[in-house]
């Protein structure tokens, strides 16, 4: 849906692009009453950069 399936993918995402995509999908599908702020999405990406990978293929 947003193109993020793992922490590894999240850490490499552009924050503005991800927030915009989340907004677009929410407008289309009405998934959430309140959208995450750019600051919140930025925090997610920054936290993902600090997390070790847990899923291996």
Secondary structure as the mmCIF struct_conf table of DSSP 4:
data_model
#
loop_
_struct_conf.conf_type_id
_struct_conf.id
_struct_conf.beg_label_comp_id
_struct_conf.beg_label_asym_id
_struct_conf.beg_label_seq_id
_struct_conf.end_label_comp_id
_struct_conf.end_label_asym_id
_struct_conf.end_label_seq_id
BEND BEND1 UNK A 3 UNK A 3
BEND BEND2 UNK A 6 UNK A 6
HELX_RH_AL_P HELX_RH_AL_P1 UNK A 7 UNK A 11
TURN_TY1_P TURN_TY1_P1 UNK A 12 UNK A 12
BEND BEND3 UNK A 13 UNK A 13
HELX_RH_AL_P HELX_RH_AL_P2 UNK A 15 UNK A 29
BEND BEND4 UNK A 33 UNK A 34
HELX_LH_PP_P HELX_LH_PP_P1 UNK A 35 UNK A 37
HELX_RH_AL_P HELX_RH_AL_P3 UNK A 38 UNK A 50
BEND BEND5 UNK A 51 UNK A 51
HELX_LH_PP_P HELX_LH_PP_P2 UNK A 52 UNK A 53
#
